Amino acid sequence: MAVLDKGVWYPNKDVHDLAKEDSFHLPKVAEADRYHLYMSYACPFAHRAYLVINLLGLDHVITTSSVAAKRYEDGWLFDHQNPDEINGTNSLVELYQKANPNYSGRVTVPVLWDKKENSIVGDDSSAMAMELATNWLPLAKNPIELVPDNLKDDITSLNEWLHQHVNRKVYHVGFAINQPSYDTASGELFEALEQLNARLGKSRFLHGEEITLSDLFLLPTLVRFEAVYEVHFKANKKQLKSFEHLYKYMLALVAIAKIRETIDLEYMKVHYYFSHRHINPYGIVPAGPEISW
């Protein structure tokens, strides 16, 4: 794992070996024009926060930008196509060091940057998405109740389940280093997809007839499935298309313009196939598959 330890970059060091690990605390008060979201169009976890911002119309109060598609041993970088126009740094490592020269922990997206204090105030995608969907709602141009009070506990519970059984599980499949590990992770992933398919056979979205934050947790994994996970991660026990209700649900969500705008399939493919050299040694990005949607 790539981490900073007291401000020093280690491309391969376990986070558990750190003397201490720093954490950031999201702002309790929403404020326009103060924060910037650094994300990656490839990262399904960063996608959560970006989806909330775009769908709710918070882009007029929070600026956003992506790191470069190709990731090297020195971590997430910026380039001429995806520059850091806020701080002028060359990498996310440099950004973390700017925020805290002695920081210890993972260097990851998303990052919520406080332009007033010149510091990072959050890099937990789950907490960030929840914060943006609730406390930032008064500033939204399109104030959809993604977390209705009567569903908050159910949404929180399902989001945690999705994170463990789908969002992270697909990585357990792709990064498995032996057959038993792969078989176990694959079985668990596809059992979760079966459960979701059955659930979506009874309602339009995960919690009924309206979009909630849970849908924005599941969708990032689904939109990467055909172009990346089925091939690159060998998550191909069944094609996503074979889950009738789940696939129809995904198509309904990506047909929403503010959601579709957050998806860049070519960027995703370049990132995954180029960057994961331990499973794709030559970094060759495949021509396909063609995606119908």
C-alpha positions as protocol buffer text, in pm:
chain_id: "A"
residue {
  index: 1
  type: MET
  ca { x: 0 y: 0 z: 0 }
}
residue {
  index: 2
  type: ALA
  ca { x: 121 y: 352 z: -77 }
}
residue {
  index: 3
  type: VAL
  ca { x: 130 y: 579 z: 229 }
}
residue {
  index: 4
  type: LEU
  ca { x: 290 y: 884 z: 383 }
}
residue {
  index: 5
  type: ASP
  ca { x: 464 y: 824 z: 716 }
}
residue {
  index: 6
  type: LYS
  ca { x: 543 y: 1147 z: 900 }
}
residue {
  index: 7
  type: GLY
  ca { x: 545 y: 1327 z: 566 }
}
residue {
  index: 8
  type: VAL
  ca { x: 771 y: 1075 z: 387 }
}
residue {
  index: 9
  type: TRP
  ca { x: 632 y: 884 z: 87 }
}
residue {
  index: 10
  type: TYR
  ca { x: 650 y: 504 z: 87 }
}
residue {
  index: 11
  type: PRO
  ca { x: 509 y: 334 z: -227 }
}
residue {
  index: 12
  type: ASN
  ca { x: 490 y: -3 z: -49 }
}
residue {
  index: 13
  type: LYS
  ca { x: 422 y: 14 z: 321 }
}
residue {
  index: 14
  type: ASP
  ca { x: 133 y: -126 z: 520 }
}
residue {
  index: 15
  type: VAL
  ca { x: -82 y: 138 z: 687 }
}
residue {
  index: 16
  type: HIS
  ca { x: -73 y: -74 z: 1003 }
}
residue {
  index: 17
  type: ASP
  ca { x: 303 y: -14 z: 1024 }
}
residue {
  index: 18
  type: LEU
  ca { x: 257 y: 360 z: 1071 }
}
residue {
  index: 19
  type: ALA
  ca { x: 353 y: 505 z: 1407 }
}
residue {
  index: 20
  type: LYS
  ca { x: 27 y: 701 z: 1396 }
}
residue {
  index: 21
  type: GLU
  ca { x: -241 y: 768 z: 1138 }
}
residue {
  index: 22
  type: ASP
  ca { x: -391 y: 1113 z: 1100 }
}
residue {
  index: 23
  type: SER
  ca { x: -756 y: 1181 z: 1030 }
}
residue {
  index: 24
  type: PHE
  ca { x: -951 y: 1478 z: 897 }
}
residue {
  index: 25
  type: HIS
  ca { x: -1279 y: 1620 z: 1021 }
}
residue {
  index: 26
  type: LEU
  ca { x: -1540 y: 1741 z: 776 }
}
residue {
  index: 27
  type: PRO
  ca { x: -1668 y: 2097 z: 824 }
}
residue {
  index: 28
  type: LYS
  ca { x: -1986 y: 2118 z: 1031 }
}
residue {
  index: 29
  type: VAL
  ca { x: -2110 y: 2430 z: 851 }
}
residue {
  index: 30
  type: ALA
  ca { x: -2169 y: 2442 z: 476 }
}
residue {
  index: 31
  type: GLU
  ca { x: -2010 y: 2746 z: 313 }
}
residue {
  index: 32
  type: ALA
  ca { x: -2016 y: 2846 z: -53 }
}
residue {
  index: 33
  type: ASP
  ca { x: -1694 y: 2898 z: -250 }
}
residue {
  index: 34
  type: ARG
  ca { x: -1472 y: 2772 z: 32 }
}
residue {
  index: 35
  type: TYR
  ca { x: -1412 y: 2408 z: -61 }
}
residue {
  index: 36
  type: HIS
  ca { x: -1272 y: 2213 z: -354 }
}
residue {
  index: 37
  type: LEU
  ca { x: -1322 y: 1843 z: -421 }
}
residue {
  index: 38
  type: TYR
  ca { x: -1025 y: 1654 z: -564 }
}
residue {
  index: 39
  type: MET
  ca { x: -1144 y: 1322 z: -707 }
}
residue {
  index: 40
  type: SER
  ca { x: -1071 y: 1070 z: -980 }
}
residue {
  index: 41
  type: TYR
  ca { x: -1312 y: 975 z: -1257 }
}
residue {
  index: 42
  type: ALA
  ca { x: -1182 y: 620 z: -1209 }
}
residue {
  index: 43
  type: CYS
  ca { x: -1236 y: 578 z: -835 }
}
residue {
  index: 44
  type: PRO
  ca { x: -1580 y: 441 z: -742 }
}
residue {
  index: 45
  type: PHE
  ca { x: -1545 y: 574 z: -387 }
}
residue {
  index: 46
  type: ALA
  ca { x: -1465 y: 928 z: -497 }
}
residue {
  index: 47
  type: HIS
  ca { x: -1752 y: 895 z: -744 }
}
residue {
  index: 48
  type: ARG
  ca { x: -1998 y: 893 z: -451 }
}
residue {
  index: 49
  type: ALA
  ca { x: -1920 y: 1249 z: -344 }
}
residue {
  index: 50
  type: TYR
  ca { x: -1899 y: 1374 z: -703 }
}
residue {
  index: 51
  type: LEU
  ca { x: -2240 y: 1224 z: -780 }
}
residue {
  index: 52
  type: VAL
  ca { x: -2397 y: 1401 z: -483 }
}
residue {
  index: 53
  type: ILE
  ca { x: -2247 y: 1736 z: -585 }
}
residue {
  index: 54
  type: ASN
  ca { x: -2355 y: 1705 z: -947 }
}
residue {
  index: 55
  type: LEU
  ca { x: -2700 y: 1561 z: -890 }
}
residue {
  index: 56
  type: LEU
  ca { x: -2794 y: 1812 z: -621 }
}
residue {
  index: 57
  type: GLY
  ca { x: -2649 y: 2105 z: -811 }
}
residue {
  index: 58
  type: LEU
  ca { x: -2383 y: 2190 z: -554 }
}
residue {
  index: 59
  type: ASP
  ca { x: -2125 y: 2255 z: -825 }
}
residue {
  index: 60
  type: HIS
  ca { x: -2186 y: 2630 z: -795 }
}
residue {
  index: 61
  type: VAL
  ca { x: -2065 y: 2627 z: -433 }
}
residue {
  index: 62
  type: ILE
  ca { x: -1801 y: 2348 z: -440 }
}
residue {
  index: 63
  type: THR
  ca { x: -1548 y: 2334 z: -723 }
}
residue {
  index: 64
  type: THR
  ca { x: -1425 y: 1993 z: -841 }
}
residue {
  index: 65
  type: SER
  ca { x: -1136 y: 1848 z: -1039 }
}
residue {
  index: 66
  type: SER
  ca { x: -986 y: 1509 z: -1118 }
}
residue {
  index: 67
  type: VAL
  ca { x: -637 y: 1371 z: -1087 }
}
residue {
  index: 68
  type: ALA
  ca { x: -476 y: 1219 z: -1398 }
}
residue {
  index: 69
  type: ALA
  ca { x: -596 y: 883 z: -1527 }
}
residue {
  index: 70
  type: LYS
  ca { x: -258 y: 709 z: -1512 }
}
residue {
  index: 71
  type: ARG
  ca { x: -131 y: 622 z: -1166 }
}
residue {
  index: 72
  type: TYR
  ca { x: 237 y: 542 z: -1110 }
}
residue {
  index: 73
  type: GLU
  ca { x: 443 y: 425 z: -813 }
}
residue {
  index: 74
  type: ASP
  ca { x: 452 y: 784 z: -685 }
}
residue {
  index: 75
  type: GLY
  ca { x: 75 y: 783 z: -655 }
}
residue {
  index: 76
  type: TRP
  ca { x: -202 y: 996 z: -800 }
}
residue {
  index: 77
  type: LEU
  ca { x: -62 y: 1269 z: -1025 }
}
residue {
  index: 78
  type: PHE
  ca { x: -187 y: 1582 z: -1198 }
}
residue {
  index: 79
  type: ASP
  ca { x: -109 y: 1649 z: -1566 }
}
residue {
  index: 80
  type: HIS
  ca { x: -189 y: 1900 z: -1842 }
}
residue {
  index: 81
  type: GLN
  ca { x: -532 y: 1745 z: -1898 }
}
residue {
  index: 82
  type: ASN
  ca { x: -610 y: 1727 z: -1527 }
}
residue {
  index: 83
  type: PRO
  ca { x: -406 y: 1998 z: -1354 }
}
residue {
  index: 84
  type: ASP
  ca { x: -424 y: 2115 z: -995 }
}
residue {
  index: 85
  type: GLU
  ca { x: -551 y: 2466 z: -1060 }
}
residue {
  index: 86
  type: ILE
  ca { x: -619 y: 2531 z: -691 }
}
residue {
  index: 87
  type: ASN
  ca { x: -274 y: 2467 z: -542 }
}
residue {
  index: 88
  type: GLY
  ca { x: -48 y: 2404 z: -841 }
}
residue {
  index: 89
  type: THR
  ca { x: 84 y: 2075 z: -702 }
}
residue {
  index: 90
  type: ASN
  ca { x: 211 y: 1792 z: -922 }
}
residue {
  index: 91
  type: SER
  ca { x: 72 y: 1505 z: -718 }
}
residue {
  index: 92
  type: LEU
  ca { x: -174 y: 1416 z: -444 }
}
residue {
  index: 93
  type: VAL
  ca { x: 124 y: 1332 z: -222 }
}
residue {
  index: 94
  type: GLU
  ca { x: 243 y: 1690 z: -259 }
}
residue {
  index: 95
  type: LEU
  ca { x: -106 y: 1816 z: -174 }
}
residue {
  index: 96
  type: TYR
  ca { x: -117 y: 1610 z: 148 }
}
residue {
  index: 97
  type: GLN
  ca { x: 229 y: 1734 z: 239 }
}
residue {
  index: 98
  type: LYS
  ca { x: 115 y: 2092 z: 181 }
}
residue {
  index: 99
  type: ALA
  ca { x: -177 y: 2036 z: 417 }
}
residue {
  index: 100
  type: ASN
  ca { x: 39 y: 1867 z: 682 }
}
residue {
  index: 101
  type: PRO
  ca { x: 416 y: 1820 z: 634 }
}
residue {
  index: 102
  type: ASN
  ca { x: 412 y: 1548 z: 901 }
}
residue {
  index: 103
  type: TYR
  ca { x: 100 y: 1365 z: 788 }
}
residue {
  index: 104
  type: SER
  ca { x: 87 y: 986 z: 828 }
}
residue {
  index: 105
  type: GLY
  ca { x: -170 y: 775 z: 645 }
}
residue {
  index: 106
  type: ARG
  ca { x: -307 y: 685 z: 305 }
}
residue {
  index: 107
  type: VAL
  ca { x: -300 y: 932 z: 18 }
}
residue {
  index: 108
  type: THR
  ca { x: -633 y: 885 z: -148 }
}
residue {
  index: 109
  type: VAL
  ca { x: -926 y: 1042 z: -330 }
}
residue {
  index: 110
  type: PRO
  ca { x: -1166 y: 1203 z: -269 }
}
residue {
  index: 111
  type: VAL
  ca { x: -1006 y: 1496 z: -88 }
}
residue {
  index: 112
  type: LEU
  ca { x: -1209 y: 1794 z: 32 }
}
residue {
  index: 113
  type: TRP
  ca { x: -977 y: 2095 z: 40 }
}
residue {
  index: 114
  type: ASP
  ca { x: -1044 y: 2406 z: 247 }
}
residue {
  index: 115
  type: LYS
  ca { x: -932 y: 2698 z: 30 }
}
residue {
  index: 116
  type: LYS
  ca { x: -956 y: 2939 z: 324 }
}
residue {
  index: 117
  type: GLU
  ca { x: -740 y: 2738 z: 564 }
}
residue {
  index: 118
  type: ASN
  ca { x: -524 y: 2577 z: 291 }
}
residue {
  index: 119
  type: SER
  ca { x: -579 y: 2235 z: 436 }
}
residue {
  index: 120
  type: ILE
  ca { x: -752 y: 1901 z: 386 }
}
residue {
  index: 121
  type: VAL
  ca { x: -1074 y: 1867 z: 583 }
}
residue {
  index: 122
  type: GLY
  ca { x: -1190 y: 1526 z: 464 }
}
residue {
  index: 123
  type: ASP
  ca { x: -1096 y: 1217 z: 265 }
}
residue {
  index: 124
  type: ASP
  ca { x: -1357 y: 965 z: 385 }
}
residue {
  index: 125
  type: SER
  ca { x: -1586 y: 913 z: 85 }
}
residue {
  index: 126
  type: SER
  ca { x: -1875 y: 768 z: 286 }
}
residue {
  index: 127
  type: ALA
  ca { x: -1884 y: 1045 z: 544 }
}
residue {
  index: 128
  type: MET
  ca { x: -1831 y: 1307 z: 275 }
}
residue {
  index: 129
  type: ALA
  ca { x: -2120 y: 1185 z: 61 }
}
residue {
  index: 130
  type: MET
  ca { x: -2352 y: 1179 z: 364 }
}
residue {
  index: 131
  type: GLU
  ca { x: -2243 y: 1527 z: 471 }
}
residue {
  index: 132
  type: LEU
  ca { x: -2298 y: 1672 z: 124 }
}
residue {
  index: 133
  type: ALA
  ca { x: -2638 y: 1503 z: 89 }
}
residue {
  index: 134
  type: THR
  ca { x: -2766 y: 1637 z: 421 }
}
residue {
  index: 135
  type: ASN
  ca { x: -2594 y: 1944 z: 566 }
}
residue {
  index: 136
  type: TRP
  ca { x: -2529 y: 2098 z: 225 }
}
residue {
  index: 137
  type: LEU
  ca { x: -2884 y: 2054 z: 98 }
}
residue {
  index: 138
  type: PRO
  ca { x: -2988 y: 2418 z: 171 }
}
residue {
  index: 139
  type: LEU
  ca { x: -2726 y: 2534 z: -84 }
}
residue {
  index: 140
  type: ALA
  ca { x: -2836 y: 2291 z: -356 }
}
residue {
  index: 141
  type: LYS
  ca { x: -2993 y: 2411 z: -681 }
}
residue {
  index: 142
  type: ASN
  ca { x: -3167 y: 2074 z: -712 }
}
residue {
  index: 143
  type: PRO
  ca { x: -3250 y: 1990 z: -348 }
}
residue {
  index: 144
  type: ILE
  ca { x: -3338 y: 1621 z: -373 }
}
residue {
  index: 145
  type: GLU
  ca { x: -3387 y: 1455 z: -33 }
}
residue {
  index: 146
  type: LEU
  ca { x: -3129 y: 1180 z: -77 }
}
residue {
  index: 147
  type: VAL
  ca { x: -3146 y: 1098 z: 293 }
}
residue {
  index: 148
  type: PRO
  ca { x: -3506 y: 1143 z: 414 }
}
residue {
  index: 149
  type: ASP
  ca { x: -3531 y: 1140 z: 793 }
}
residue {
  index: 150
  type: ASN
  ca { x: -3759 y: 837 z: 797 }
}
residue {
  index: 151
  type: LEU
  ca { x: -3508 y: 635 z: 591 }
}
residue {
  index: 152
  type: LYS
  ca { x: -3178 y: 758 z: 736 }
}
residue {
  index: 153
  type: ASP
  ca { x: -3108 y: 448 z: 946 }
}
residue {
  index: 154
  type: ASP
  ca { x: -3202 y: 215 z: 659 }
}
residue {
  index: 155
  type: ILE
  ca { x: -2987 y: 412 z: 415 }
}
residue {
  index: 156
  type: THR
  ca { x: -2688 y: 411 z: 651 }
}
residue {
  index: 157
  type: SER
  ca { x: -2722 y: 36 z: 709 }
}
residue {
  index: 158
  type: LEU
  ca { x: -2757 y: -47 z: 339 }
}
residue {
  index: 159
  type: ASN
  ca { x: -2467 y: 181 z: 247 }
}
residue {
  index: 160
  type: GLU
  ca { x: -2241 y: -11 z: 487 }
}
residue {
  index: 161
  type: TRP
  ca { x: -2363 y: -340 z: 340 }
}
residue {
  index: 162
  type: LEU
  ca { x: -2301 y: -218 z: -15 }
}
residue {
  index: 163
  type: HIS
  ca { x: -1952 y: -101 z: 78 }
}
residue {
  index: 164
  type: GLN
  ca { x: -1857 y: -439 z: 224 }
}
residue {
  index: 165
  type: HIS
  ca { x: -2037 y: -677 z: -15 }
}
residue {
  index: 166
  type: VAL
  ca { x: -2022 y: -493 z: -348 }
}
residue {
  index: 167
  type: ASN
  ca { x: -1803 y: -179 z: -364 }
}
residue {
  index: 168
  type: ARG
  ca { x: -1502 y: -334 z: -190 }
}
residue {
  index: 169
  type: LYS
  ca { x: -1581 y: -696 z: -272 }
}
residue {
  index: 170
  type: VAL
  ca { x: -1514 y: -648 z: -643 }
}
residue {
  index: 171
  type: TYR
  ca { x: -1158 y: -548 z: -549 }
}
residue {
  index: 172
  type: HIS
  ca { x: -1124 y: -864 z: -341 }
}
residue {
  index: 173
  type: VAL
  ca { x: -1211 y: -1055 z: -658 }
}
residue {
  index: 174
  type: GLY
  ca { x: -973 y: -858 z: -881 }
}
residue {
  index: 175
  type: PHE
  ca { x: -680 y: -854 z: -640 }
}
residue {
  index: 176
  type: ALA
  ca { x: -707 y: -1216 z: -523 }
}
residue {
  index: 177
  type: ILE
  ca { x: -367 y: -1387 z: -518 }
}
residue {
  index: 178
  type: ASN
  ca { x: -485 y: -1747 z: -508 }
}
residue {
  index: 179
  type: GLN
  ca { x: -775 y: -1957 z: -633 }
}
residue {
  index: 180
  type: PRO
  ca { x: -953 y: -2008 z: -297 }
}
residue {
  index: 181
  type: SER
  ca { x: -950 y: -1635 z: -224 }
}
residue {
  index: 182
  type: TYR
  ca { x: -1082 y: -1558 z: -571 }
}
residue {
  index: 183
  type: ASP
  ca { x: -1354 y: -1824 z: -551 }
}
residue {
  index: 184
  type: THR
  ca { x: -1472 y: -1703 z: -210 }
}
residue {
  index: 185
  type: ALA
  ca { x: -1479 y: -1335 z: -307 }
}
residue {
  index: 186
  type: SER
  ca { x: -1645 y: -1407 z: -642 }
}
residue {
  index: 187
  type: GLY
  ca { x: -1915 y: -1616 z: -477 }
}
residue {
  index: 188
  type: GLU
  ca { x: -1986 y: -1345 z: -218 }
}
residue {
  index: 189
  type: LEU
  ca { x: -1997 y: -1069 z: -480 }
}
residue {
  index: 190
  type: PHE
  ca { x: -2239 y: -1247 z: -710 }
}
residue {
  index: 191
  type: GLU
  ca { x: -2460 y: -1354 z: -421 }
}
residue {
  index: 192
  type: ALA
  ca { x: -2486 y: -985 z: -327 }
}
residue {
  index: 193
  type: LEU
  ca { x: -2575 y: -895 z: -686 }
}
residue {
  index: 194
  type: GLU
  ca { x: -2845 y: -1164 z: -686 }
}
residue {
  index: 195
  type: GLN
  ca { x: -2992 y: -1013 z: -370 }
}
residue {
  index: 196
  type: LEU
  ca { x: -2988 y: -665 z: -521 }
}
residue {
  index: 197
  type: ASN
  ca { x: -3148 y: -792 z: -842 }
}
residue {
  index: 198
  type: ALA
  ca { x: -3431 y: -947 z: -642 }
}
residue {
  index: 199
  type: ARG
  ca { x: -3475 y: -630 z: -440 }
}
residue {
  index: 200
  type: LEU
  ca { x: -3493 y: -415 z: -752 }
}
residue {
  index: 201
  type: GLY
  ca { x: -3757 y: -645 z: -898 }
}
residue {
  index: 202
  type: LYS
  ca { x: -3990 y: -502 z: -633 }
}
residue {
  index: 203
  type: SER
  ca { x: -3908 y: -129 z: -648 }
}
residue {
  index: 204
  type: ARG
  ca { x: -3766 y: 126 z: -891 }
}
residue {
  index: 205
  type: PHE
  ca { x: -3477 y: 222 z: -663 }
}
residue {
  index: 206
  type: LEU
  ca { x: -3316 y: 65 z: -357 }
}
residue {
  index: 207
  type: HIS
  ca { x: -3547 y: 230 z: -105 }
}
residue {
  index: 208
  type: GLY
  ca { x: -3860 y: 270 z: -312 }
}
residue {
  index: 209
  type: GLU
  ca { x: -3967 y: 498 z: -594 }
}
residue {
  index: 210
  type: GLU
  ca { x: -3723 y: 783 z: -528 }
}
residue {
  index: 211
  type: ILE
  ca { x: -3343 y: 803 z: -558 }
}
residue {
  index: 212
  type: THR
  ca { x: -3155 y: 798 z: -228 }
}
residue {
  index: 213
  type: LEU
  ca { x: -2791 y: 809 z: -126 }
}
residue {
  index: 214
  type: SER
  ca { x: -2779 y: 428 z: -136 }
}
residue {
  index: 215
  type: ASP
  ca { x: -2833 y: 437 z: -512 }
}
residue {
  index: 216
  type: LEU
  ca { x: -2530 y: 666 z: -543 }
}
residue {
  index: 217
  type: PHE
  ca { x: -2324 y: 410 z: -348 }
}
residue {
  index: 218
  type: LEU
  ca { x: -2423 y: 118 z: -571 }
}
residue {
  index: 219
  type: LEU
  ca { x: -2411 y: 291 z: -910 }
}
residue {
  index: 220
  type: PRO
  ca { x: -2032 y: 359 z: -922 }
}
residue {
  index: 221
  type: THR
  ca { x: -1961 y: -14 z: -907 }
}
residue {
  index: 222
  type: LEU
  ca { x: -2225 y: -98 z: -1168 }
}
residue {
  index: 223
  type: VAL
  ca { x: -2103 y: 153 z: -1429 }
}
residue {
  index: 224
  type: ARG
  ca { x: -1751 y: 11 z: -1409 }
}
residue {
  index: 225
  type: PHE
  ca { x: -1857 y: -350 z: -1430 }
}
residue {
  index: 226
  type: GLU
  ca { x: -1874 y: -416 z: -1805 }
}
residue {
  index: 227
  type: ALA
  ca { x: -1578 y: -201 z: -1912 }
}
residue {
  index: 228
  type: VAL
  ca { x: -1342 y: -300 z: -1630 }
}
residue {
  index: 229
  type: TYR
  ca { x: -1448 y: -548 z: -1364 }
}
residue {
  index: 230
  type: GLU
  ca { x: -1578 y: -827 z: -1590 }
}
residue {
  index: 231
  type: VAL
  ca { x: -1249 y: -834 z: -1782 }
}
residue {
  index: 232
  type: HIS
  ca { x: -973 y: -679 z: -1572 }
}
residue {
  index: 233
  type: PHE
  ca { x: -1094 y: -815 z: -1237 }
}
residue {
  index: 234
  type: LYS
  ca { x: -1229 y: -1148 z: -1371 }
}
residue {
  index: 235
  type: ALA
  ca { x: -1566 y: -1067 z: -1213 }
}
residue {
  index: 236
  type: ASN
  ca { x: -1738 y: -1268 z: -1484 }
}
residue {
  index: 237
  type: LYS
  ca { x: -1929 y: -1546 z: -1312 }
}
residue {
  index: 238
  type: LYS
  ca { x: -2231 y: -1384 z: -1476 }
}
residue {
  index: 239
  type: GLN
  ca { x: -2251 y: -1081 z: -1701 }
}
residue {
  index: 240
  type: LEU
  ca { x: -2407 y: -774 z: -1545 }
}
residue {
  index: 241
  type: LYS
  ca { x: -2661 y: -777 z: -1829 }
}
residue {
  index: 242
  type: SER
  ca { x: -2794 y: -1109 z: -1704 }
}
residue {
  index: 243
  type: PHE
  ca { x: -2927 y: -940 z: -1388 }
}
residue {
  index: 244
  type: GLU
  ca { x: -3246 y: -813 z: -1549 }
}
residue {
  index: 245
  type: HIS
  ca { x: -3370 y: -578 z: -1278 }
}
residue {
  index: 246
  type: LEU
  ca { x: -3027 y: -458 z: -1171 }
}
residue {
  index: 247
  type: TYR
  ca { x: -2928 y: -373 z: -1528 }
}
residue {
  index: 248
  type: LYS
  ca { x: -3256 y: -193 z: -1599 }
}
residue {
  index: 249
  type: TYR
  ca { x: -3203 y: 5 z: -1279 }
}
residue {
  index: 250
  type: MET
  ca { x: -2851 y: 107 z: -1384 }
}
residue {
  index: 251
  type: LEU
  ca { x: -2975 y: 220 z: -1726 }
}
residue {
  index: 252
  type: ALA
  ca { x: -3245 y: 432 z: -1564 }
}
residue {
  index: 253
  type: LEU
  ca { x: -2987 y: 606 z: -1346 }
}
residue {
  index: 254
  type: VAL
  ca { x: -2729 y: 671 z: -1618 }
}
residue {
  index: 255
  type: ALA
  ca { x: -3006 y: 820 z: -1836 }
}
residue {
  index: 256
  type: ILE
  ca { x: -3026 y: 1109 z: -1588 }
}
residue {
  index: 257
  type: ALA
  ca { x: -2809 y: 1383 z: -1740 }
}
residue {
  index: 258
  type: LYS
  ca { x: -2654 y: 1502 z: -1412 }
}
residue {
  index: 259
  type: ILE
  ca { x: -2550 y: 1145 z: -1335 }
}
residue {
  index: 260
  type: ARG
  ca { x: -2424 y: 1064 z: -1685 }
}
residue {
  index: 261
  type: GLU
  ca { x: -2201 y: 1373 z: -1676 }
}
residue {
  index: 262
  type: THR
  ca { x: -1997 y: 1218 z: -1394 }
}
residue {
  index: 263
  type: ILE
  ca { x: -1907 y: 904 z: -1594 }
}
residue {
  index: 264
  type: ASP
  ca { x: -1598 y: 885 z: -1816 }
}
residue {
  index: 265
  type: LEU
  ca { x: -1556 y: 524 z: -1932 }
}
residue {
  index: 266
  type: GLU
  ca { x: -1241 y: 583 z: -2137 }
}
residue {
  index: 267
  type: TYR
  ca { x: -1068 y: 752 z: -1845 }
}
residue {
  index: 268
  type: MET
  ca { x: -1171 y: 462 z: -1622 }
}
residue {
  index: 269
  type: LYS
  ca { x: -1028 y: 206 z: -1861 }
}
residue {
  index: 270
  type: VAL
  ca { x: -698 y: 390 z: -1895 }
}
residue {
  index: 271
  type: HIS
  ca { x: -662 y: 413 z: -1518 }
}
residue {
  index: 272
  type: TYR
  ca { x: -740 y: 52 z: -1431 }
}
residue {
  index: 273
  type: TYR
  ca { x: -562 y: -126 z: -1715 }
}
residue {
  index: 274
  type: PHE
  ca { x: -255 y: 100 z: -1714 }
}
residue {
  index: 275
  type: SER
  ca { x: -213 y: 138 z: -1338 }
}
residue {
  index: 276
  type: HIS
  ca { x: -267 y: -217 z: -1206 }
}
residue {
  index: 277
  type: ARG
  ca { x: 55 y: -370 z: -1334 }
}
residue {
  index: 278
  type: HIS
  ca { x: 38 y: -657 z: -1084 }
}
residue {
  index: 279
  type: ILE
  ca { x: -258 y: -798 z: -1281 }
}
residue {
  index: 280
  type: ASN
  ca { x: -191 y: -640 z: -1623 }
}
residue {
  index: 281
  type: PRO
  ca { x: 191 y: -628 z: -1647 }
}
residue {
  index: 282
  type: TYR
  ca { x: 220 y: -446 z: -1980 }
}
residue {
  index: 283
  type: GLY
  ca { x: -47 y: -185 z: -1907 }
}
residue {
  index: 284
  type: ILE
  ca { x: -230 y: -256 z: -2233 }
}
residue {
  index: 285
  type: VAL
  ca { x: -572 y: -88 z: -2247 }
}
residue {
  index: 286
  type: PRO
  ca { x: -817 y: -306 z: -2444 }
}
residue {
  index: 287
  type: ALA
  ca { x: -1013 y: -166 z: -2738 }
}
residue {
  index: 288
  type: GLY
  ca { x: -1343 y: -296 z: -2602 }
}
residue {
  index: 289
  type: PRO
  ca { x: -1587 y: -390 z: -2491 }
}
residue {
  index: 290
  type: GLU
  ca { x: -1846 y: -170 z: -2662 }
}
residue {
  index: 291
  type: ILE
  ca { x: -2089 y: -33 z: -2405 }
}
residue {
  index: 292
  type: SER
  ca { x: -2442 y: 6 z: -2534 }
}
residue {
  index: 293
  type: TRP
  ca { x: -2545 y: 281 z: -2296 }
}
